[in-house]
Each structure stands twice: as C-alpha cells, then as structure tokens.
Amino acid sequence: MSPRDIRLVQVSWQGLQPWRREVAAMFYDRLFEQDPTLRGLFRGDLDAQGRKLMAALDFVVNGLDELPQHLAAVQQLARRHVGYGVQPEHYDQVGQALLWTLAQGIGQDTRDDALQAWTLAYTTVAQAMKSAAWPDTGANPEWQAQAA
C-alpha cells in the first residue's frame, strides 16, 4: 500500500470512531443479510463481538504503516477462526459487508479514493489470513516478499 492509501484508510477510520457501535451493528446486519447462514458462526453476544471487530480493525488500521510486523497477530487470529468454522469464502463475504458498511459512513469528498484504499488494505490482510489458516493453498501475498 502506498503512504497515500494508508493515510486514506486511517483518516476515514478516524472519522467513523464516534459511531463504533453503529458501524459494528451495521456490518453484522449486512453480513447476515448477505448470508443468513453465517449467523450460526457467532454464538455469543453480538455487541461483544462488535467490540472485538472494532478492536481488530483498530489494530490493523493503526498498524498499516508497519503491516508486515503486525500480520503475525492477524494470522494467529485467522488460525483460531478456522476452529470456529470460518471457511476461505467467508473472507469475501466479510470484505463485501465491510466495504458496504464503510461506504455508508465515509465522507463524499474522499469516498471513492478511500474505498479503493480500504479494498487494497482488506484484500492484503484477508490474503495473509487465508494463507495462514490454509497454508496449502499456495498463496504468496505481496507482503511476504516485503517481510522476508
């Protein structure tokens, strides 16, 4: 990601902070609207899950400047999610729901550029997570070459 992309993600994320609970609720509403079967993966309190989601997004967004160093924690999360029943295709569904949710709250003046930057950020992180959770897929994300 370019420094400009990172800044767009971080600034747009900062703008959503006053509505953290609403953003999380909107995300899960959209995700379950897209695929109601995914609701079964979330057995606990959805408000608590929303707080976890927002904390994970905080971690990733705030670590974009040093993404390769932050990915080990994200990859551990991905491996744990396999035990909850997460499948590789769920990452696409989550990405669609997340980008839709972000589009609802990002200011119009930077919306298109910010959403492109978010798409790149999500794709990079999701690919790293999938390659950690399912290493036999042969994925070789761009960040691996940078981290080596």
C-alpha positions in Angstrom: 0.0 0.0 0.0 1.2 3.5 -0.7 1.5 6.1 2.0 -1.5 7.9 0.5 -3.6 4.7 0.7 -2.6 4.2 4.3 -3.5 7.7 5.1 -6.9 7.5 3.4 -7.7 4.4 5.4 -6.6 5.8 8.7 -8.3 9.2 8.2 -11.6 7.6 7.1 -11.4 5.2 10.0 -10.8 8.0 12.5 -13.9 9.7 11.1 -16.1 6.7 12.0 -14.9 6.5 15.6 -17.9 8.3 17.2 -20.2 5.6 15.7 -18.2 2.5 16.6 -21.2 0.6 17.9 -23.4 1.6 15.0 -20.7 0.7 12.5 -20.3 -2.8 14.0 -24.0 -3.4 14.1 -24.4 -2.2 10.5 -21.6 -4.5 9.5 -23.2 -7.6 11.1 -26.6 -6.7 9.8 -25.2 -6.5 6.3 -23.2 -9.7 6.6 -26.2 -11.7 7.8 -28.4 -10.1 5.2 -25.9 -11.3 2.5 -25.7 -14.8 4.0 -28.0 -15.7 6.9 -26.2 -19.0 7.5 -23.2 -17.0 8.8 -25.2 -16.0 11.9 -24.5 -19.5 13.2 -20.8 -18.8 13.5 -21.5 -16.2 16.1 -22.7 -17.9 19.3 -22.0 -15.2 21.8 -23.2 -11.7 22.4 -23.2 -9.7 19.2 -22.4 -6.4 20.9 -19.3 -8.0 22.4 -18.4 -9.4 19.1 -18.8 -6.0 17.6 -16.4 -4.6 20.1 -13.9 -7.3 19.2 -14.3 -6.5 15.5 -13.7 -2.8 16.1 -10.6 -3.6 18.2 -9.3 -5.8 15.4 -9.9 -3.1 12.9 -8.2 -0.6 15.1 -5.2 -2.8 15.4 -4.9 -3.3 11.6 -5.6 0.3 10.6 -3.2 1.7 13.2 -0.6 -0.8 12.1 -0.8 -0.2 8.3 2.5 1.8 8.4 4.2 -1.4 9.6 1.9 -4.1 8.3 4.4 -7.0 7.9 5.2 -6.7 11.6 1.6 -6.7 12.6 0.5 -9.6 10.5 1.7 -12.3 12.8 -1.1 -11.4 15.3 -3.7 -11.2 12.5 -2.5 -14.6 11.2 -3.0 -16.1 14.7 -6.5 -14.8 14.7 -7.1 -16.4 11.3 -5.9 -19.8 12.5 -8.3 -19.5 15.6 -11.2 -18.7 13.3 -10.8 -22.0 11.5 -11.8 -23.7 14.7 -15.0 -21.5 14.8 -16.0 -22.8 11.3 -14.7 -20.0 9.2 -14.1 -21.0 5.5 -11.9 -19.2 2.9 -15.0 -17.9 1.0 -16.2 -16.2 4.2 -13.4 -13.6 3.7 -15.0 -12.4 0.5 -18.4 -12.1 2.3 -16.8 -10.2 5.2 -15.0 -7.9 2.8 -18.2 -7.1 0.9 -20.1 -6.3 4.1 -17.2 -4.3 5.5 -16.8 -2.2 2.4 -20.5 -1.6 2.1 -20.6 -0.5 5.8 -17.6 1.8 5.3 -19.2 3.3 2.2 -22.2 4.4 4.3 -20.1 6.5 6.6 -17.1 7.8 4.6 -17.5 11.4 3.6 -18.4 12.0 -0.1 -15.3 14.1 -0.8 -12.9 11.2 -0.3 -15.3 8.3 -0.6 -14.1 6.7 -3.9 -10.4 7.0 -3.1 -10.9 5.9 0.5 -12.9 2.8 -0.6 -10.2 1.9 -3.1 -7.6 2.1 -0.3 -9.8 0.1 2.0 -10.2 -2.5 -0.7 -6.5 -2.8 -1.0 -6.0 -3.0 2.7 -8.7 -5.6 3.3 -7.5 -7.7 0.4 -3.9 -7.7 1.7 -4.9 -8.6 5.2 -7.5 -11.2 4.1 -5.0 -12.9 1.8 -2.5 -13.0 4.7 -5.1 -14.5 7.0 -6.2 -17.1 4.4 -2.7 -18.2 3.7 -2.0 -18.6 7.4 -5.2 -20.5 8.0 -5.0 -22.7 4.9 -1.3 -22.8 4.0 -1.7 -25.5 1.4 -3.5 -23.0 -0.9 -0.1 -21.9 -2.3 -0.9 -18.2 -1.8 2.1 -15.9 -1.8 0.8 -12.4 -0.9 2.9 -9.4 -1.8 3.6 -8.6 1.9 5.5 -11.9 2.3 8.2 -10.7 -0.1 8.4 -7.4 1.7 8.7 -9.1 5.1 11.4 -11.5 4.1 
